[in-house]
């Protein structure tokens, strides 16, 4: 018998429980061993708050361990392993924040992207950004007709006006939404990370 639960009280007793993150049932007396086998996968999710969500999930599972239980993380590096050994989730999140700060990634700055139908249109936008928006950092795009850019919150309005002007110079006769836009620009595009 692997699993025996009284779902009305959400308390189970068993020899082995395999659960997805966040769905761990409570066990009378707590788990004697908790193995977090997908730690590296949870950290590798391409989302801005992946580390925070992983720590929340791990803390939930750890809270269901018995007072003399063992917790094992699979696939984490040495520095992260040290923090987790001490249950120092604050330092895990702080380390992630400091790395974002060094790289000027959100929440310290904003990200945008531009996808063009042709290289000429994209080059016009890139030159406008290089010449008139020195605080904007250009990032490589996912293909040859796209770019990403990193900018400060305080530059948002000025940057939006600059992009609007550049788009008008690329496609001056655009009079309505029925025309195909030569460039699609997204501000606050977290999908580029």
HELIX and SHEET records of a PDB file:
HELIX    1   1 UNK A   39  UNK A   43  1                                   5    
HELIX    2   2 UNK A   50  UNK A   62  1                                  13    
HELIX    3   3 UNK A   78  UNK A   85  1                                   8    
HELIX    4   4 UNK A   89  UNK A  103  1                                  15    
HELIX    5   5 UNK A  119  UNK A  132  1                                  14    
HELIX    6   6 UNK A  153  UNK A  155  5                                   3    
HELIX    7   7 UNK A  156  UNK A  170  1                                  15    
HELIX    8   8 UNK A  190  UNK A  192  5                                   3    
SHEET    1   A 3 UNK A   4  UNK A   6  0                                        
SHEET    2   A 3 UNK A  11  UNK A  13 -1                                        
SHEET    3   A 3 UNK A  26  UNK A  27  1                                        
SHEET    1   B 2 UNK A  31  UNK A  36  0                                        
SHEET    2   B 2 UNK A  65  UNK A  73  1                                        
SHEET    1   C 4 UNK A 137  UNK A 140  0                                        
SHEET    2   C 4 UNK A 146  UNK A 151 -1                                        
SHEET    3   C 4 UNK A 110  UNK A 116 -1                                        
SHEET    4   C 4 UNK A 183  UNK A 187 -1                                        
END                                                                             
